[in-house]
Amino acid sequence: MGDVSVSGTMRSHGEFRTDDERLRPVADKVFAGQRLSFEDGLTLYRSTDILAVGWLANWVRESLHGDITYFNVNRHINPTNVCVAACRLCAFGRKKDDAGAYTMALEEAWTAAATGLHEAVTEFHIVGGLHPDLPLEYFLDLVRGLKERFPKVHVKAFTMVEVSFLARRAKISIPEVLVKLKDAGVDSMPGGGAEIFSDRVRHIICDHKIDGGEWLETARAAHKLGLRSNATMLYGHVENDEDRVDHMLRLREVQDDTGGFQTFIPLAFHPDNTVLQHLPRTTGLTDLRQIAVGRLLLDNFAHIKAYWQMMTAGIAQVALRFGADDIDGTVIEEKIYHDAGASTPQGMRRSDLIRLIREAGREPFERDTLYRPVIRTEESFTVAV
């Protein structure tokens, strides 16, 4: 967490009220600072009192962050949508001969990083498909070129799935790939590709990806090298409550060992334009409950993000009272979830994010990727280290 003071907004736990008696033992643990169990997680998912679950999560959120809500000014770069995986959850990936398939030349990617910006970004967020022909050197050169042109911008790049794939293609180990990426200029890693760790679920939605265990071991290797990362969970498809709790507890276990996860980001599944488009979209209540359960189970994660691109800006505002302390950033030209039917804007101005946060009764705090304060001038920014 950044070097910020917490405003004294945390309410007394004596205010806790619920008409679901199953929640009381869970609440007692929360107030005592005790770790919640697998069974506690199921209770939170199955409680009939969503407002009490949200109240508990907000109590934890305010004990950690007060009224502060974090955001950043970032840009997404998706260098290719060509992908050898045929995940049933994905509307973004294409085979290389498909209509709509693209791969950016390096100069094109560097130009894209600089265009369409209305204010100086502090982060490039880079993820893409698993291209069968692009060598590791392409990605190293991509990062080197960004660092040469934008030395102040943090590069958050390549999921655990992409790193594992690059290692197999280059016939070197995952730690070796991570070292090369870090030496090229990768500063941290996004949390995508985790989906749900359950083997049963992965065989249905993403059977061509690495399994949950390899995702977690790749994260461990990255953290060991000093590369911090985010962690995600895709929910609202064919998983059940047990799968969700198991996923978060496995993340919690790795975090106990490495401390390398910065933020947990629950991602609502968007079924449009996928082979799972017969499934209904998540509701606002499901989204809010997931934020709250994540905040309560993941006691060793500093931050829980309400990703406004996935859940809409309005639900993200409410989520700031259900455990979330981060609303992500300006994003600019997000492709992956919009190919799956997301109807939110593909970017948002810094001033719009500040307005959303203040309307929710929270205090905006512009951060860099590592949650350090960003101080802006008219033309540039500095990071308070």
N, C-alpha and C positions, 0 to 999 in steps of 0.2 A: 504494500500500500504506500502511496505517496506520503511525503512528510506534511501531513495536514492535521489540523486540530479537529476533533469531533465535537460538533455542537450538541448541547445537552438536550436532545429531544427524546431520548429513550424513555418510554413510559414504564411505570411500575408494573411488575408482573401481577400485582394484586388486582389489576384491571381485567385480567383474563377471564372471559366468560365463554361457556360453551353449553350447547344442549346435547352434545355427543360425549357421553361419559367415557368412551374409549380413548378420547384425547387427553384426559386428565393425567394419566401416568406418563404419557409422552411429554406433556407440558412440564410436569415436575422435573423430568430429566433435562429439558431445555433450560429451565431456570436455574438448575443446579450445575449447569455446564457439563453434563454427562453425555457421552456419545450415544447416539441413537442406534438401535439394532435393525436387522433385516425386518423383523416383525413390526417394529415401530414404523418403518417406511411403508409397509403395507397398510398399516392403520391410517397413516396420513393420506394415502391414495384413496382409501375406501371410506373415509369419514364423510358423513352427511353435512358437516358444518364447515363449508369451504371458507367462510369468513374467519372462523377461529383458527384454521390452519394458516390462513394469510396473516392473521394477527401475530401468531407465534413467529412466523418467518420475518415479519416486519420488526418484531422486537429484537431478533438477532441482528437484522440488517442495521437497525439504528444503534445497537450497542457497538457495532463495528465502525459505522460510517456516519452516524448522525443523519443530517439532512443532505449530505453531499451525494451528488450523482455525477459519475464520471462519463466523459465523452471524448472523442478525438476527431481530428480532421484527417481522414484517410482516403486512399484510392485503391480500388480493386483492379488487378491486372490478371487476366486469364489468357496466358500466351497461346494455348491451343485447346480446342474441344475434341480433338481426336483422341480416342480412348479404346484400348483393347478390351477393357472390361465391359460387360453388358449388364450392368446393374439394373434391376427392375425398378429401383427407386429413382432413376436418373433420367431427366429430360435434356440434359446438357451435352452428354457425350455423343460423338459420332464416329463411325468408321471412316477411315481416311478417304474413301471414294464416295461417301455419302454426300448428298446435297446439303449445303450449309456447313460442311466441315471446313475448318480454318486452322492455320498455324502461322503465327506472326513471325516475320523476319525480325532479327534482333533490332535493327534500326526502327522498324515499325513499333515494336514494343517500347523502346526508349522514347519514341515520339508520343506514343499513347500516354506514357507516364506524365508527360509535360503538357498535354493538351486538354482542353475542356476544364481547366481548373480556374476557380474564381478566388481561391485563397491558398496559401502555402500549406501543403499537406505535411504531416509529420510521419506518415506511415504508408508504405506500399504493401498491400496484402496480395500475395501471389499464390494462386492455385490453378491447376489445369488438369487436363486429361492425361491418361497413361499412354503416351504416344509410342507406337512400336518402333519408330525409326530415329527419333531425336536422341542424340548421345548426351551423356552427362555434361560434356563440355558446352553444349548449347545453353544449359541452365546456369553453369558457372559463368559463362560469358555474359548472359543476361544480367546476372546479379552484379558482376564487375562493372558493366556498363552503367547500370543504375547508380552504383556508388560513385563512379567517376563524375557523372552528370549531376547527381543530387546527394552530395556527401553528408548533408545534415538529416536526410530522411531515413528513418528506421525501415529495414527490409524484413518483413515477416513473411516467410516464404516456405512453401512445400509441406504438404501433410505427411504424416507417418506412412500413408499408403504410397505416396509418390516417392518418398525416400527409399522404401523397401523395393519398389519397382526399379528405380535407378540403380540400386545395388545389384539386383539380379542381372540387369542388362549390361552393366559394366563389369560384372563378375568380380566384384570386390565386396567387402563386408559392409553392413549398415553403418557401423562406427566410422569406417573409412570415408564413406560418402558424406556423412555428417561433418567430418573434419574438413573435407574439401569445400563443402557449402559454406561452412563457417569462415574458412580462410578467404573465400571469394567475397564475403560480405554479408551473408545471412546473419541477422541479429537475433531472431527468434522464429518460432514456428506457429502456424495456425493449428486449430484443433480438429479440423475436418476429417472425414473418413472413419471416425469411430463408430458411427451409426448406432447399433446395439451390439454388445459383445456376445450375446447369446448365440451359440452355434446354430440352434434351431432357426432363429430369425435370420441370421446371415445367409443360411442356405436358401432362404426364400427371396430376400431382397438384394443381396450383394455377394453371391457365391463365388464371383471371380476376384474378390478382394482378399487381402490378407485377413487372417482370423483375428479375433479380439486379443488373443494372447500376444501375437506379433505386434499389433498396434501398441499395446502397453509396453512391450519390451523395447520397441523403437523409441517410445517416449522416454523410457528410463535412460537409454543410451544418449539421447539428446540432452537430457537434464544433466547427466554426468559430465558432459562436455561444456556445460554452462549455458546451453541454449534453452531458455524458458519457452514454454508453449501454453496454448490454451487446450481445453478439452471440451468436446461436444457430445451430445446425445440426440439422435434423431428419434422422435416419438410420434405416435399417432398413425401407425400403419398396422403391422400384424403382431406387434409385441404386446405383452401383458404387463400387469403391475410387477410381477416377480422379475421379469426381464429388466424393467427400468431400475428397480432397487438394486439388483445384482450389478448392473452397469455402473451405477454411482458408487457402490461400495468397492468395486474393483478400482475405480479411479481414486477413491479415498485411500486405499491401501498403497498405491504407487505414490501418492502425495505424501503419505507418512514417511516413505523411504527417501524421496528425492526433494520434496518441496519445490519442484520445478513447474508445477501448473500455476498459471496466473489467474485464470478466469474459467468458470464453467458456463457453457453456452447451450442451453436447451434449444433444439431446432425443431420446429413443427414441420411434419412432412407435408409437402405440397404434391398431391397426386396427379395434377393435370399434366397431360402429354407424356405420361409414363404408362407402363403396362399395368400399373396398379391404380389407374384412374377411376376404377369403380369404387374405391374406398372414399368415404366422406372426409372432408377436411376437419381438422380439429376445431373445437369451439373455443370461445374466449375463456370460458371457465376452465377447460382443460389446460389451456396455455398458462393461466394464472396459477393453477394448482401445481403444474410442473415447476414453475419458478419457485414456488414456496417450498415444495418438497426438496428441491435441490439445495436451497439455502439451509434447510434444517438438517439434512443428511450429511452435507459436505462441510463439516465443521472446520476442516483444515484448508479450505479454499477461501482466499480473501475476498474474491469478487464473484458475483453472479450477474450475468448479462441478460438483459431483455433485448434481443436482437430485433429492432423495429422493422427491418426488412421482411422478416418472416411472420411476425405476429401483428403487424400494422402499428402505426405510431400511437393510435388510441389505446390499444391493449398494452403497449409498452409503457405508456404513462401510468396506467393502473398498476402494472407490475412493479413500479417503483414503491408501491405500498404493500407488495406481496413478497418482498425479499430481494428484489433486484436493486443493485446500486450502480449499474452501468447500462447505458443505452446504446452502446457502440458508437459509430461515427457517421461522417458525411457519406462514406462508402463509395460514391461516384462510379457509376457504370457497372453495377453488379449484374452478372449474367446468369449464374448457375440457377438461382431460385426463380428468376424471372422466366427462364425457359420452362420451368415447371409450373408456371401460371401465377406467380406472385403478382399482385396488382398494385403493390406499393411503388412509389417513385424509385428510379434507379440511382438516386442520389438526393442529398439534402444539404442545404447550406448550414454553415455553422450557426448563424443567427436563428434558423428554424429549430435546431436542436436545443439551443438555449431557451427558446420560448416554450418548447414542449416540456422541458424539465421544470421551468419556473411555474408553468400552469399546473403541474402536478404537485406544487408545494415543496419542491426540492431545490437545492442550491447547486447550480452547474459548476463543474470543475473540469476544465480542459486538461487532459493528461497526454503524455506520450504513451507509447506501447508498454513501457515499463511502469506506468502509473506515476511518473514524475510530473510536477506542474509545468505547464507550457505557458510562457509569458510572451505575448504578442506585441509587435509594433505594427505600424501601418503596412510594411512591406515584408516582414519576416517574423521569425519566432526564435526564442531561446528556450532551452530546457533547464529547469532548476535541478541541479544534481545534488 
